[in-house]
Amino acid sequence: MKTKSVNKERYKLCPNCGNFMSISEQDTYCYLCGVKMIDSCPSCNEPIIYPTSVFCPVCGKKLVALKNE
């Protein structure tokens, strides 16, 4: 029985506005708001593999500022 290999691409995420891009992109800063992009959770250092993440799936800490805070 063959098992499927899951290719989990890594992403950069803007902690301010939630914009994302592939880790292979050369940009360091978000082109929408100018904030420095992150490629891992600032709390537990888990790589970002879900581009629309608001919270880290490992430690539960917030990755993106919520608009109504």
C-alpha positions in Angstrom: 0.0 0.0 0.0 1.4 3.4 -1.0 1.0 6.3 1.3 0.6 9.8 -0.1 3.4 12.2 0.6 2.0 15.6 1.7 4.0 18.5 0.4 3.7 21.2 3.0 4.9 24.5 1.4 6.1 27.1 3.9 4.7 30.6 3.8 5.6 34.1 5.0 2.8 35.9 6.8 2.2 39.5 7.7 1.4 39.7 11.4 -0.4 43.0 10.8 -2.7 42.5 7.9 -2.6 38.7 7.2 -1.2 39.0 3.7 0.9 35.9 2.8 3.4 34.7 0.2 5.5 31.7 -0.5 8.7 31.4 1.5 10.5 31.3 -1.8 9.6 35.0 -2.5 12.4 37.4 -1.8 10.3 40.1 -0.2 11.0 40.8 3.5 8.3 43.3 4.1 4.6 43.2 3.4 3.7 45.0 0.1 0.3 45.9 1.5 1.2 47.5 4.8 5.0 47.6 5.1 5.3 45.3 8.2 8.1 42.7 8.3 6.8 39.3 7.3 7.2 36.2 9.6 7.9 32.7 8.5 7.4 30.9 11.8 5.4 31.4 15.0 7.1 34.0 17.2 6.2 32.0 20.3 7.1 28.4 19.5 9.1 28.8 16.2 6.8 26.4 14.3 7.0 27.0 10.5 3.9 28.6 8.9 2.4 26.0 6.6 -1.2 27.3 6.5 -1.1 30.7 4.6 -4.4 31.9 6.1 -3.6 31.1 9.7 -4.6 33.6 12.4 -3.4 31.3 15.2 -0.5 28.9 15.5 -1.9 25.3 15.2 0.8 24.1 17.6 0.8 26.5 20.5 -2.4 28.5 19.9 -0.7 31.9 20.0 -2.0 34.7 17.7 -0.1 35.2 14.5 -2.2 38.0 12.9 -3.6 41.0 14.7 -7.4 40.7 14.8 -9.2 43.7 13.4 -11.6 44.3 16.3 -9.1 44.3 19.2 
